[in-house]
Amino acid sequence: MAQHRRANSSGQDSAVYLHLKDKGHTFEDGNVNNGRRNVTGSREERLYKCEQDIQHHGIELQELAHKFMTRLDGLSKNREEVKNEMDHLHTRLERAEWDIDYLETKSTSDTSLEIDEQLVETEILDNSDKKRRTKQEKNATCTNDLAQIKSQKTVKKSGGAAGSWVRNAANESGNIYFFGGTNGNVVLEFKDIKDFTSKDYIDKARKILLPHHWQGAGQVVYGDFVFLHKNGTLGEIVKYDLQNDSVTQTMELAGDGIVSPYALSPFTHIDLAIDEQGLWSIHGNSSTGNIVLSKIDHKNMVIERDWNTSCPSSNAEAAFVICGAMYVVYNSPNGGRSHIDCIYDTLVLTDDHGTPPLYFLKRYSRHSSMKYNPVDHIIYAWDEGYQTLYRFHTTQSVENL
């Protein structure tokens, strides 16, 4: 029995083993190891297949990225082409607008003001004393009325959307003064417009530090003095001496400065203007919603007279005074073509609402200030950061016919 168990325990001496061996079966000790190697080999094959799949997907992603970048390049080129076409269209539209401007101004150049001749003659006869007084008061150069805008010239772009720039309105010096923004106290003075438009204009400027900040875009320079609305006050006008660098006088416009005269330029509460007769103040009337014009004695800093005009503040963006007549410039709230739609003449006490609007040439958006200069007879305008000059045609005034 023991011998039989040992044979069984040896495996190769058992009857089953011998029987199977006689039938041709083979048994090797490495079969188990081969099975293990087969399992390991199948794992390596799966890993290899995974690597192949990853490489394949990576190539597909690269091809997809290449196609995507190619399409992006195509879109960029298309966008550039569209942009060029839009710029070309804009240029054509701008030219068309210039043509329209020319035709409109041409058509209105012969109709400055329609007044019945007989009525004019009667008024002149009935008011001969007033006419003689008017001629004495009126400067010799004030024999014409603005009839149409002749030309526009963009001098440069500097500063923000709102501000003002002026030429000295009392002499031939040609000095240019730059007031950047609607609340500042540093004025840049330039010898002439050539220095103002030079590349190194900042280096050529004389920097004037004012003791008070201005409010709005209503500043003017008349002779050796800067006149401005003092920031933080309702109606205080400051007269600053440029030669002595000091404030010489101030005045208070009682009840003025509460509301802006221009609904589209609400930052300006008091707009100062210069013409052939001197200094003027343009401000709003909260009760009527219309614009008030005041003549100021700039030497003594007192108000000479007020005029409650019928020119509305609604949709007004700026105004200027020429020969005692205030020209109010209007626009749409969304921006459009500026036009003069109300003229108030203090010498004949009329509001010309019936006159066809006088359109300005194509601009950028909206004027924050417009300053007439009686020396060179040019309007200095600030248009969304663009410093612009306007020249105009005139016709003989009715009272001088």
ABEGO torsion letter per residue (X at the ends): XAAAAAAAAAGAABAAAAAAAAAGBBBBAAAAAAAAAAAAAAAAAAAAAAAAAAAAAAAAAAAAAAAAAAAAAAAAAAAAAAAAAAAAAAAAAAAAAAAAAAAAAAAAAABABBBBAAAAAAAAAAAAAAAAAAAAABBAABABBBABBABBBBABBBEBABEBBBBBAABAAGBBBBBBEABBABBBBBABAAAAABAAAAAABBBBBBABBBBEAABBBBEABBBBBBBGBAABBBBBBAAAGBBABBBBBBGBGABBABAABAABABBBBBBAAEBBBBBBBAAAGBBBBBBBBAAAGBBABBBBBABBABGBABBBBBGGBBBBBBBBAAEBBBBBABBBBAAAGBBBAABBBBBBBBBAABBABBBBBAAAGBBBBBBGGBBBBBBBBBBBBAAAX
